[in-house]
Amino acid sequence: MAAKDNKEKEAALPEGQAEKPKKKSKLKKIVIILAILIMTLGGAGLGAYWWFYMRTPVTDDGSPAPASQETQADSAQTAQQPAAKDDKASLNSARIERQSDLPRSVGMVLPLPPITVNLAEPGGRRYLKLGMEVEVNSDVSTQLKAQNARIMDAIIMLLAGKTYGEISTPDGKVLLKAEIAARLNQILGAQRVVRVYFTDFVIE
């Protein structure tokens, strides 16, 4: 009986061994199919991305199609922004120059009416009393008298926006002179005011 059982086991062994390769071959097929599916889906995704985002549209004759109005507007705006900043910076530097950088001249010195104005402080507790004379490169005394109201208004509006901290330092005063000269030249329509001199400067 024992010999018969051994023969049956030996006969059954090759059959068991034959089943394992079948399982392995099924597993290999599944892995290959999954790999093909993943590659196909990945290729389709890349193709869709290229089609919608990277390709250049063409017209019927094969030439590139013009960009949309929104794209053109965005590109134009982007191109104009740095130029606008540069123009603004150059304009400010042209209008506001340190008086020490300006050439010395033997122009006329004309007085302006004194001004008293509240500063931009909490509660309006501080005010500035300012006396000025301006050096000009031509006789504009009649223009200064004719434009007196506009000149006083421009200077008062400028001073009313200043705080004590902005004009109490030497650098603050130099900048204030340059700003006053720029406003006067804007009103006169030409670079007539060369320098501004403070004859009275009292903050209380």
Backbone as a chain_set.jsonl record, in Angstrom:
{"seq": "MAAKDNKEKEAALPEGQAEKPKKKSKLKKIVIILAILIMTLGGAGLGAYWWFYMRTPVTDDGSPAPASQETQADSAQTAQQPAAKDDKASLNSARIERQSDLPRSVGMVLPLPPITVNLAEPGGRRYLKLGMEVEVNSDVSTQLKAQNARIMDAIIMLLAGKTYGEISTPDGKVLLKAEIAARLNQILGAQRVVRVYFTDFVIE", "coords": {"N": [[0.831, -1.21, 0.0], [1.928, 1.222, 0.744], [3.838, 1.594, -1.233], [2.184, 1.938, -3.395], [0.904, 4.332, -2.748], [3.065, 6.1, -2.844], [3.64, 6.004, -5.551], [1.352, 7.197, -6.541], [1.652, 9.772, -5.514], [3.968, 10.594, -6.839], [3.018, 10.549, -9.406], [1.178, 12.563, -9.24], [2.721, 14.811, -8.809], [4.024, 15.961, -11.18], [1.742, 17.013, -12.376], [0.959, 19.057, -10.575], [3.152, 20.671, -10.753], [2.809, 21.517, -13.328], [0.669, 23.234, -13.137], [1.56, 25.585, -11.895], [3.174, 27.162, -13.77], [1.049, 27.955, -15.415], [-0.391, 29.74, -13.792], [1.532, 31.684, -13.418], [1.865, 32.605, -16.042], [-0.649, 33.756, -16.524], [-0.555, 35.873, -14.706], [1.563, 37.362, -15.745], [0.424, 38.183, -18.175], [-1.608, 39.877, -17.249], [-0.09, 41.901, -16.02], [1.292, 42.919, -18.241], [-0.836, 43.876, -19.796], [-1.838, 45.87, -18.074], [0.389, 47.6, -18.042], [0.43, 48.42, -20.714], [-2.009, 49.772, -20.851], [-1.504, 51.893, -19.038], [0.594, 53.245, -20.333], [-0.727, 53.998, -22.668], [-2.763, 55.703, -21.697], [-1.144, 57.671, -20.521], [0.209, 58.67, -22.788], [-2.002, 59.69, -24.197], [-2.774, 61.716, -22.433], [-0.534, 63.444, -22.522], [-0.657, 64.14, -25.213], [-3.103, 65.519, -25.284], [-2.508, 67.668, -23.585], [-0.489, 68.988, -25.08], [-2.01, 69.671, -27.323], [-3.935, 71.497, -26.386], [-2.508, 73.467, -24.986], [0.146, 73.95, -25.897], [0.466, 73.906, -28.693], [0.662, 75.815, -31.757], [-1.914, 77.589, -33.14], [-3.12, 77.273, -36.491], [-4.067, 78.711, -39.646], [-6.25, 78.116, -42.508], [-4.548, 78.289, -44.723], [-2.157, 77.465, -43.727], [-0.592, 79.255, -42.337], [0.479, 80.739, -39.191], [-2.11, 81.335, -36.84], [-3.533, 84.48, -35.801], [-3.0, 85.804, -32.485], [-5.376, 85.676, -29.783], [-7.624, 88.368, -28.836], [-7.57, 88.871, -26.094], [-5.13, 87.723, -25.341], [-3.384, 89.314, -26.829], [-3.934, 91.787, -25.651], [-3.073, 91.325, -23.023], [-0.316, 90.867, -23.43], [0.428, 93.315, -24.513], [-0.139, 95.003, -22.375], [1.648, 94.015, -20.466], [4.044, 94.642, -21.713], [3.905, 97.379, -21.677], [3.921, 98.122, -19.01], [6.599, 98.095, -17.667], [7.729, 100.155, -19.195], [6.078, 102.304, -18.569], [6.659, 102.61, -15.856], [9.366, 103.303, -15.997], [9.16, 105.711, -17.432], [7.749, 107.256, -15.597], [9.543, 107.361, -13.449], [11.693, 108.711, -14.651], [10.441, 111.115, -15.229], [9.841, 112.124, -12.665], [12.443, 112.404, -11.667], [13.377, 114.317, -13.394], [11.8, 116.507, -12.788], [12.177, 116.95, -10.043], [14.939, 118.004, -8.674], [17.951, 118.044, -6.833], [18.968, 121.058, -5.336], [21.64, 121.576, -5.088], [22.729, 120.251, -7.209], [22.096, 121.749, -9.385], [23.131, 124.152, -11.875], [25.028, 127.08, -11.02], [23.695, 130.366, -11.177], [23.124, 133.77, -12.235], [20.621, 134.777, -11.865], [17.506, 136.585, -11.387], [16.165, 137.28, -8.132], [13.17, 136.763, -6.657], [10.587, 137.727, -4.392], [8.118, 135.737, -2.644], [4.734, 135.71, -1.408], [4.308, 135.329, 2.164], [3.401, 132.248, 3.805], [1.102, 130.521, 5.858], [0.226, 127.49, 7.224], [-1.667, 124.618, 8.269], [-0.181, 121.573, 9.282], [-0.117, 118.097, 8.251], [-0.931, 116.645, 10.702], [-2.077, 114.673, 13.513], [-5.126, 115.894, 14.636], [-4.45, 118.399, 13.761], [-2.583, 120.041, 15.105], [-0.093, 121.172, 14.73], [1.47, 123.817, 12.9], [2.836, 125.451, 10.025], [4.848, 128.195, 9.345], [5.896, 129.903, 6.611], [8.295, 131.575, 4.726], [9.417, 132.691, 1.539], [11.77, 133.073, -1.179], [12.389, 133.153, -4.67], [14.718, 132.114, -7.124], [15.073, 133.029, -10.412], [15.488, 132.42, -13.964], [14.772, 134.269, -15.808], [12.91, 137.315, -16.279], [10.135, 136.998, -14.587], [8.373, 138.292, -13.03], [5.937, 139.62, -13.511], [4.385, 137.469, -14.378], [4.365, 135.909, -12.071], [2.864, 137.524, -10.387], [0.452, 137.604, -11.796], [-0.301, 134.946, -11.713], [-0.676, 134.519, -9.062], [-2.723, 133.507, -7.326], [-3.035, 130.813, -8.147], [-0.439, 129.898, -7.646], [-0.164, 130.22, -4.852], [-2.206, 128.514, -3.988], [-1.254, 126.022, -4.949], [1.114, 125.704, -3.471], [0.154, 125.76, -0.837], [-1.494, 123.454, -0.816], [0.458, 121.54, -1.215], [2.057, 121.818, 1.123], [0.161, 121.295, 3.096], [-0.133, 118.591, 2.988], [2.084, 117.562, 4.189], [3.966, 116.151, 6.901], [5.267, 116.793, 10.221], [7.556, 115.26, 10.644], [8.445, 114.826, 8.041], [9.378, 117.265, 7.054], [11.061, 118.354, 8.92], [13.704, 117.604, 8.971], [17.008, 118.24, 7.516], [17.291, 117.039, 4.937], [14.613, 116.683, 4.32], [13.779, 119.333, 4.03], [15.271, 120.131, 1.812], [14.161, 118.488, -0.154], [11.564, 119.506, -0.113], [11.975, 122.104, -1.104], [12.682, 121.47, -3.756], [10.278, 120.3, -4.634], [8.519, 122.472, -4.451], [9.657, 124.195, -6.363], [9.24, 122.65, -8.658], [6.433, 122.66, -8.826], [5.945, 125.371, -9.219], [7.213, 125.821, -11.697], [5.616, 124.231, -13.242], [3.233, 125.649, -13.231], [4.061, 128.037, -14.421], [4.737, 127.12, -16.892], [7.223, 126.616, -17.962], [10.766, 126.004, -17.41], [11.453, 128.061, -15.333], [11.932, 128.755, -12.628], [14.781, 128.475, -10.774], [15.965, 128.084, -8.276], [14.848, 127.728, -4.863], [14.541, 129.677, -2.011], [14.378, 129.606, 1.479], [13.215, 132.036, 3.56], [11.983, 132.253, 5.914], [11.091, 129.892, 8.318], [9.169, 128.327, 10.314], [7.943, 126.083, 12.648], [5.244, 125.336, 14.628]], "CA": [[0.0, 0.0, 0.0], [2.823, 2.384, 0.82], [4.436, 1.799, -2.559], [1.135, 2.45, -4.273], [0.702, 5.758, -2.412], [4.214, 6.861, -3.356], [3.478, 6.139, -6.998], [0.319, 8.192, -6.803], [2.218, 11.108, -5.237], [4.89, 10.922, -7.926], [2.21, 10.84, -10.588], [0.49, 13.849, -9.039], [3.697, 15.895, -8.749], [4.141, 16.696, -12.439], [0.529, 17.799, -12.624], [1.049, 20.254, -9.725], [4.165, 21.558, -11.336], [2.264, 22.068, -14.58], [-0.295, 24.296, -12.829], [2.239, 26.824, -11.504], [3.453, 28.015, -14.929], [-0.18, 28.549, -15.913], [-0.707, 30.899, -12.958], [2.521, 32.718, -13.705], [1.59, 33.183, -17.366], [-1.812, 34.634, -16.378], [-0.096, 37.071, -14.0], [2.352, 38.137, -16.704], [-0.5, 38.806, -19.124], [-2.288, 40.983, -16.564], [0.897, 42.98, -15.849], [1.548, 43.508, -19.562], [-2.032, 44.635, -20.177], [-1.865, 47.09, -17.255], [1.456, 48.493, -18.511], [-0.009, 49.005, -21.989], [-3.058, 50.758, -20.544], [-0.894, 53.08, -18.415], [1.324, 53.964, -21.38], [-1.707, 54.587, -23.585], [-3.391, 56.846, -21.03], [-0.133, 58.722, -20.382], [0.396, 59.292, -24.103], [-3.183, 60.483, -24.508], [-2.729, 62.928, -21.603], [0.474, 64.34, -23.077], [-1.171, 64.667, -26.477], [-4.139, 66.516, -24.996], [-1.839, 68.857, -23.048], [0.154, 69.677, -26.2], [-3.038, 70.198, -28.229], [-4.665, 72.628, -25.815], [-1.682, 74.503, -24.367], [1.451, 74.212, -26.48], [0.507, 74.005, -30.146], [0.356, 77.117, -32.355], [-3.032, 77.431, -34.086], [-2.838, 77.673, -37.872], [-5.238, 78.968, -40.485], [-6.42, 77.159, -43.603], [-3.423, 78.332, -45.646], [-0.962, 76.943, -43.069], [0.122, 80.274, -41.582], [0.033, 80.801, -37.794], [-3.277, 82.186, -36.603], [-3.236, 85.583, -34.873], [-3.373, 85.55, -31.098], [-6.675, 86.229, -29.404], [-7.572, 89.749, -28.379], [-7.184, 88.892, -24.688], [-3.698, 87.47, -25.265], [-2.705, 90.499, -27.321], [-4.07, 92.85, -24.652], [-2.201, 91.007, -21.895], [1.077, 91.069, -23.809], [0.641, 94.753, -24.66], [-0.12, 95.594, -21.041], [2.899, 93.615, -19.831], [5.134, 95.382, -22.338], [3.794, 98.794, -21.364], [4.111, 98.393, -17.588], [7.94, 98.569, -17.344], [7.978, 101.439, -19.841], [5.377, 103.333, -17.803], [7.41, 102.842, -14.62], [10.58, 104.03, -16.345], [8.784, 107.076, -17.781], [7.369, 107.955, -14.368], [10.756, 107.618, -12.682], [12.476, 109.746, -15.321], [9.708, 112.372, -15.095], [10.05, 112.619, -11.313], [13.831, 112.835, -11.5], [13.563, 115.543, -14.17], [11.101, 117.607, -12.129], [12.681, 117.18, -8.694], [16.387, 117.909, -8.645], [18.554, 118.698, -5.674], [19.435, 122.372, -5.752], [23.102, 121.553, -5.155], [23.107, 119.711, -8.511], [21.777, 122.708, -10.433], [24.227, 125.099, -12.127], [24.901, 128.415, -10.442], [23.287, 131.388, -12.142], [23.03, 135.138, -11.693], [19.258, 135.164, -12.16], [16.801, 137.455, -10.46], [15.562, 136.673, -6.952], [11.879, 137.43, -6.452], [9.918, 137.243, -3.18], [6.755, 135.222, -2.688], [4.02, 136.041, -0.173], [4.457, 134.33, 3.229], [2.301, 131.28, 3.898], [0.915, 129.816, 7.122], [-0.662, 126.362, 6.911], [-1.651, 123.495, 9.205], [0.462, 120.373, 8.768], [-0.933, 116.876, 8.297], [-0.689, 116.012, 12.001], [-3.337, 114.341, 14.193], [-5.764, 117.022, 15.298], [-4.02, 119.665, 13.171], [-2.021, 120.874, 16.179], [1.118, 121.86, 14.27], [1.349, 124.584, 11.674], [4.099, 125.922, 9.46], [4.905, 129.562, 8.813], [6.954, 129.79, 5.616], [8.605, 132.702, 3.85], [10.265, 132.186, 0.452], [12.158, 133.839, -2.355], [12.746, 132.216, -5.74], [15.669, 132.57, -8.126], [14.538, 132.712, -11.743], [16.446, 132.669, -15.045], [14.254, 135.362, -16.64], [12.008, 138.178, -15.52], [8.775, 136.451, -14.567], [7.672, 138.952, -11.924], [4.54, 139.856, -13.897], [3.701, 136.177, -14.396], [4.151, 135.49, -10.684], [1.741, 138.305, -9.862], [-0.775, 137.199, -12.482], [-0.645, 133.578, -11.317], [-0.487, 134.464, -7.603], [-3.712, 132.632, -6.681], [-2.689, 129.417, -8.459], [0.822, 129.583, -6.972], [-0.422, 130.068, -3.411], [-2.998, 127.296, -3.811], [-0.405, 124.853, -5.174], [2.058, 125.567, -2.358], [-0.613, 125.407, 0.368], [-1.893, 122.05, -0.933], [1.663, 120.733, -1.013], [2.461, 121.872, 2.528], [-0.879, 120.693, 3.936], [0.024, 117.141, 2.966], [3.344, 117.198, 4.834], [3.985, 115.983, 8.359], [6.432, 117.394, 10.875], [8.717, 114.406, 10.421], [8.899, 114.906, 6.648], [10.018, 118.549, 6.719], [11.881, 118.849, 10.025], [15.109, 117.262, 8.73], [17.615, 118.978, 6.396], [16.93, 116.401, 3.672], [13.206, 116.977, 4.076], [13.674, 120.723, 3.556], [15.807, 120.157, 0.451], [13.141, 117.902, -1.019], [10.442, 120.438, -0.174], [12.354, 123.157, -2.045], [12.603, 120.931, -5.116], [8.869, 120.111, -4.968], [7.934, 123.798, -4.678], [10.153, 124.665, -7.657], [8.57, 121.881, -9.711], [5.05, 123.142, -8.959], [5.962, 126.717, -9.805], [7.537, 125.69, -13.114], [4.443, 123.671, -13.915], [2.27, 126.736, -13.402], [4.628, 129.005, -15.364], [4.796, 126.495, -18.205], [8.612, 126.471, -18.418], [11.72, 125.882, -16.301], [11.86, 129.427, -14.985], [12.426, 128.805, -11.252], [16.019, 127.703, -10.658], [16.154, 127.729, -6.869], [13.912, 128.253, -3.866], [15.229, 130.019, -0.757], [13.492, 129.819, 2.622], [13.588, 133.188, 4.382], [11.334, 132.047, 7.226], [10.64, 128.51, 8.408], [8.826, 128.149, 11.72], [6.922, 125.071, 12.92], [4.738, 125.452, 16.008]], "C": [[0.86, 1.253, 0.0], [3.444, 2.667, -0.525], [3.416, 2.381, -3.515], [0.885, 3.931, -4.028], [1.825, 6.604, -2.949], [4.099, 7.065, -4.847], [2.42, 7.174, -7.344], [0.824, 9.619, -6.569], [3.148, 11.54, -6.356], [4.124, 11.27, -9.197], [1.535, 12.204, -10.469], [1.443, 15.034, -9.081], [3.86, 16.641, -10.063], [2.911, 17.517, -12.742], [0.536, 19.093, -11.823], [2.054, 21.242, -10.282], [3.65, 22.192, -12.612], [1.293, 23.225, -14.317], [0.385, 25.611, -12.51], [2.591, 27.703, -12.7], [2.201, 28.655, -15.491], [-0.543, 29.794, -15.122], [0.25, 32.049, -13.25], [2.241, 33.382, -15.045], [0.376, 34.098, -17.32], [-1.414, 35.957, -15.72], [0.71, 37.972, -14.928], [1.457, 38.861, -17.698], [-1.186, 40.01, -18.503], [-1.345, 42.18, -16.405], [1.152, 43.684, -17.179], [0.376, 44.369, -20.01], [-2.116, 45.94, -19.4], [-0.809, 48.092, -17.726], [1.053, 49.172, -19.816], [-1.077, 50.07, -21.769], [-2.47, 52.042, -19.968], [-0.159, 53.908, -19.457], [0.37, 54.67, -22.345], [-2.353, 55.829, -22.974], [-2.409, 57.997, -20.873], [0.11, 59.439, -21.698], [-0.777, 60.162, -24.493], [-3.193, 61.786, -23.709], [-1.718, 63.933, -22.133], [0.003, 64.958, -24.391], [-2.219, 65.74, -26.257], [-3.521, 67.801, -24.468], [-1.193, 69.654, -24.178], [-0.887, 70.364, -27.081], [-3.664, 71.476, -27.679], [-3.758, 73.774, -25.371], [-0.422, 74.872, -25.147], [1.438, 74.422, -27.992], [0.163, 75.421, -30.587], [-0.776, 76.941, -33.347], [-2.629, 77.927, -35.472], [-4.146, 77.889, -38.608], [-5.282, 77.945, -41.617], [-5.227, 77.133, -44.546], [-2.115, 77.892, -44.996], [-0.178, 77.973, -42.281], [-0.394, 80.322, -40.152], [-1.126, 81.761, -37.631], [-2.907, 83.3, -35.655], [-3.718, 85.257, -33.475], [-4.71, 86.197, -30.8], [-6.509, 87.636, -28.869], [-7.126, 89.837, -26.93], [-5.685, 88.681, -24.542], [-2.916, 88.68, -25.726], [-2.776, 91.621, -26.299], [-3.147, 92.609, -23.476], [-0.755, 91.288, -22.23], [1.382, 92.559, -23.956], [0.728, 95.431, -23.305], [1.177, 95.268, -20.322], [4.066, 94.401, -20.396], [5.111, 96.849, -21.935], [4.108, 99.092, -19.912], [5.533, 98.837, -17.246], [8.229, 99.932, -17.953], [7.316, 102.567, -19.054], [6.128, 103.659, -16.52], [8.663, 103.654, -14.91], [10.271, 105.485, -16.672], [8.45, 107.886, -16.535], [8.597, 108.312, -13.553], [11.58, 108.733, -13.313], [11.797, 111.103, -15.195], [9.923, 112.97, -13.717], [11.469, 113.134, -11.123], [14.092, 114.127, -12.271], [12.931, 116.732, -13.457], [11.738, 117.969, -10.791], [14.18, 116.94, -8.693], [16.885, 118.587, -7.373], [19.153, 120.018, -6.14], [20.952, 122.422, -5.846], [23.588, 121.032, -6.501], [22.854, 120.704, -9.645], [22.931, 123.69, -10.645], [23.952, 126.445, -11.473], [24.535, 129.424, -11.525], [23.241, 132.743, -11.447], [21.637, 135.682, -11.986], [18.683, 136.095, -11.111], [16.261, 136.648, -9.29], [14.312, 137.47, -6.611], [11.217, 136.867, -5.194], [8.539, 136.675, -3.483], [6.063, 135.582, -1.384], [4.23, 134.955, 0.882], [3.204, 133.459, 3.347], [2.291, 130.681, 5.299], [-0.125, 128.73, 6.886], [-0.541, 125.29, 7.983], [-1.005, 122.29, 8.538], [-0.457, 119.175, 8.927], [-0.598, 116.081, 9.555], [-2.037, 115.676, 12.643], [-3.893, 115.542, 14.95], [-5.372, 118.363, 14.723], [-3.377, 120.598, 14.17], [-0.782, 121.644, 15.749], [0.822, 122.654, 13.004], [2.727, 125.122, 11.291], [3.923, 127.338, 8.949], [6.123, 129.611, 7.895], [7.075, 131.072, 4.798], [9.606, 132.231, 2.799], [10.635, 133.294, -0.518], [12.619, 132.835, -3.403], [13.724, 132.882, -6.696], [15.193, 132.102, -9.491], [15.575, 133.067, -12.805], [15.941, 133.682, -16.058], [13.25, 136.152, -15.81], [10.578, 137.656, -15.635], [7.951, 137.098, -13.45], [6.21, 139.211, -12.275], [3.747, 138.553, -13.933], [3.408, 135.689, -12.98], [2.974, 136.242, -10.069], [0.425, 137.859, -10.494], [-1.249, 135.82, -12.035], [-0.586, 133.399, -9.793], [-1.459, 133.488, -6.928], [-3.373, 131.157, -6.919], [-1.417, 128.996, -7.725], [0.586, 129.336, -5.488], [-1.209, 128.782, -3.144], [-2.13, 126.044, -3.948], [0.544, 124.62, -4.007], [1.331, 125.16, -1.079], [-1.029, 123.936, 0.329], [-0.707, 121.116, -0.732], [2.036, 120.674, 0.462], [1.447, 121.19, 3.437], [-0.792, 119.173, 3.959], [1.287, 116.659, 3.641], [3.158, 117.033, 6.34], [5.248, 116.644, 8.918], [7.69, 116.571, 10.6], [9.289, 114.527, 9.018], [9.673, 116.177, 6.352], [10.916, 119.083, 7.827], [13.371, 118.575, 9.815], [15.678, 118.103, 7.59], [17.261, 118.371, 5.038], [15.476, 116.668, 3.315], [13.001, 118.381, 3.536], [14.182, 120.84, 2.112], [14.788, 119.593, -0.539], [11.947, 118.836, -1.178], [10.746, 121.593, -1.132], [12.205, 122.69, -3.487], [11.145, 120.751, -5.548], [8.182, 121.444, -5.235], [8.378, 124.339, -6.034], [9.454, 123.944, -8.802], [7.144, 122.364, -9.92], [4.998, 124.537, -9.584], [6.261, 126.65, -11.303], [6.372, 125.1, -13.902], [3.4, 124.754, -14.182], [2.769, 127.737, -14.445], [4.765, 128.431, -16.769], [6.193, 126.334, -18.759], [9.509, 126.395, -17.186], [12.29, 127.262, -15.973], [12.467, 129.516, -13.584], [13.631, 127.88, -11.14], [16.224, 127.218, -9.229], [15.054, 128.358, -6.015], [14.703, 128.492, -2.59], [14.18, 130.235, 0.323], [14.022, 131.005, 3.425], [12.967, 133.109, 5.779], [10.797, 130.623, 7.246], [10.422, 128.184, 9.876], [7.718, 127.112, 11.843], [6.515, 125.193, 14.382], [3.59, 124.491, 16.228]], "O": [[0.543, 2.232, -0.676], [3.571, 3.823, -0.929], [3.747, 3.222, -4.351], [0.68, 4.699, -4.968], [1.592, 7.701, -3.455], [4.408, 8.137, -5.366], [2.561, 7.929, -8.306], [0.485, 10.545, -7.306], [3.132, 12.696, -6.778], [4.515, 12.153, -9.96], [1.346, 12.908, -11.461], [1.017, 16.154, -9.362], [3.836, 17.872, -10.057], [3.016, 18.606, -13.307], [0.151, 20.136, -12.351], [1.847, 22.455, -10.285], [4.035, 23.315, -12.936], [1.114, 24.093, -15.171], [-0.161, 26.668, -12.825], [2.328, 28.904, -12.653], [2.258, 29.776, -15.996], [-0.958, 30.797, -15.701], [-0.144, 33.213, -13.322], [2.367, 34.6, -15.168], [0.359, 35.121, -18.005], [-1.876, 37.025, -16.122], [0.561, 39.193, -14.903], [1.702, 40.021, -18.027], [-1.332, 41.048, -19.149], [-1.741, 43.325, -16.625], [1.22, 44.912, -17.23], [0.569, 45.463, -20.542], [-2.422, 46.99, -19.967], [-1.078, 49.29, -17.801], [1.305, 50.362, -20.004], [-1.064, 51.125, -22.403], [-2.871, 53.142, -20.349], [-0.27, 55.134, -19.468], [0.627, 55.792, -22.781], [-2.479, 56.865, -23.627], [-2.771, 59.158, -21.062], [0.207, 60.665, -21.733], [-0.595, 61.243, -25.052], [-3.57, 62.835, -24.231], [-1.999, 65.13, -22.192], [0.23, 66.139, -24.653], [-2.232, 66.754, -26.955], [-3.941, 68.896, -24.843], [-1.336, 70.876, -24.227], [-0.683, 71.491, -27.533], [-3.896, 72.427, -28.425], [-4.181, 74.93, -25.374], [0.033, 76.013, -25.061], [2.342, 75.071, -28.518], [-0.542, 76.143, -29.882], [-0.617, 76.203, -34.32], [-1.879, 78.895, -35.598], [-5.185, 77.334, -38.251], [-4.461, 77.029, -41.677], [-4.913, 76.088, -45.115], [-1.067, 77.936, -45.639], [0.801, 77.625, -41.62], [-1.553, 79.993, -39.898], [-1.136, 82.853, -38.199], [-2.056, 83.11, -34.786], [-4.7, 84.539, -33.288], [-5.126, 87.14, -31.473], [-5.412, 88.052, -28.496], [-6.393, 90.754, -26.558], [-5.031, 89.349, -23.741], [-1.912, 89.049, -25.116], [-1.794, 92.335, -26.094], [-2.51, 93.537, -22.975], [-0.032, 91.875, -21.426], [2.459, 93.017, -23.574], [1.554, 96.319, -23.097], [1.749, 96.124, -19.647], [4.975, 94.787, -19.661], [6.157, 97.494, -21.858], [4.525, 100.206, -19.597], [5.69, 99.867, -16.589], [8.885, 100.77, -17.334], [7.893, 103.641, -18.884], [6.232, 104.822, -16.131], [8.993, 104.58, -14.17], [10.998, 106.39, -16.262], [8.819, 109.055, -16.426], [8.699, 109.419, -13.024], [12.104, 109.598, -12.612], [12.469, 112.127, -15.07], [10.159, 114.171, -13.589], [11.681, 114.171, -10.495], [14.923, 114.939, -11.865], [13.461, 117.842, -13.511], [11.832, 119.145, -10.44], [14.631, 115.795, -8.71], [16.311, 119.571, -6.906], [19.769, 120.091, -7.203], [21.498, 123.224, -6.604], [24.714, 121.32, -6.908], [23.353, 120.511, -10.754], [23.636, 124.025, -9.693], [22.808, 126.891, -11.382], [25.016, 129.337, -12.655], [23.311, 132.832, -10.221], [21.466, 136.858, -12.308], [19.303, 136.355, -10.08], [15.937, 135.469, -9.439], [14.369, 138.665, -6.32], [11.277, 135.661, -4.953], [7.88, 137.075, -4.443], [6.724, 135.743, -0.358], [4.322, 133.777, 0.537], [2.097, 133.89, 3.026], [3.343, 130.37, 5.858], [-1.224, 129.007, 6.407], [0.534, 125.071, 8.539], [-1.254, 122.017, 7.364], [-1.454, 119.233, 9.648], [-0.049, 114.981, 9.479], [-3.037, 116.329, 12.346], [-3.216, 116.128, 15.795], [-5.906, 119.386, 15.152], [-3.586, 121.81, 14.111], [-0.455, 122.668, 16.349], [0.038, 122.232, 12.154], [3.636, 125.228, 12.114], [2.98, 127.642, 8.22], [7.249, 129.389, 8.34], [6.094, 131.581, 4.256], [10.528, 131.475, 3.105], [9.933, 134.295, -0.662], [13.175, 131.789, -3.066], [13.582, 134.057, -7.034], [14.94, 130.915, -9.697], [16.439, 133.914, -12.577], [16.605, 133.933, -17.064], [12.801, 135.693, -14.76], [9.907, 137.851, -16.649], [6.963, 136.53, -12.984], [5.333, 139.04, -11.428], [2.573, 138.529, -13.564], [2.346, 135.126, -12.715], [2.183, 135.667, -9.322], [-0.593, 137.749, -9.811], [-2.45, 135.555, -11.983], [-0.462, 132.28, -9.295], [-1.055, 132.724, -6.051], [-3.421, 130.35, -5.991], [-1.325, 127.87, -7.238], [1.079, 128.355, -4.931], [-0.917, 128.053, -2.196], [-2.255, 125.111, -3.154], [0.759, 123.48, -3.595], [1.82, 124.321, -0.322], [-0.926, 123.242, 1.34], [-0.844, 120.038, -0.154], [2.302, 119.595, 0.993], [1.821, 120.575, 4.436], [-1.33, 118.538, 4.866], [1.544, 115.455, 3.667], [2.315, 117.681, 6.96], [6.165, 117.0, 8.178], [8.76, 117.126, 10.353], [10.491, 114.35, 8.823], [10.544, 116.174, 5.481], [11.48, 120.168, 7.684], [14.211, 119.244, 10.417], [14.918, 118.629, 6.778], [16.964, 119.101, 4.093], [15.143, 116.857, 2.145], [12.145, 118.6, 2.68], [13.601, 121.555, 1.296], [14.579, 120.147, -1.618], [11.382, 118.941, -2.266], [9.871, 122.014, -1.889], [11.674, 123.408, -4.334], [10.807, 121.018, -6.701], [7.355, 121.545, -6.142], [7.563, 124.885, -6.777], [9.112, 124.565, -9.808], [6.686, 122.47, -11.058], [4.11, 124.836, -10.382], [5.625, 127.35, -12.091], [6.167, 125.424, -15.072], [2.764, 124.768, -15.236], [1.988, 128.229, -15.259], [4.895, 129.183, -17.735], [6.348, 125.952, -19.919], [9.078, 126.679, -16.069], [13.436, 127.58, -16.289], [13.416, 130.271, -13.371], [13.534, 126.675, -11.373], [16.612, 126.071, -9.005], [14.431, 129.354, -6.382], [15.446, 127.621, -2.138], [13.207, 130.96, 0.114], [15.152, 130.974, 3.911], [13.382, 133.813, 6.7], [10.128, 130.193, 6.307], [11.353, 127.815, 10.591], [6.669, 127.246, 11.212], [7.366, 125.157, 15.27], [3.03, 124.439, 17.324]]}, "num_chains": 1, "name": "protein.A"}
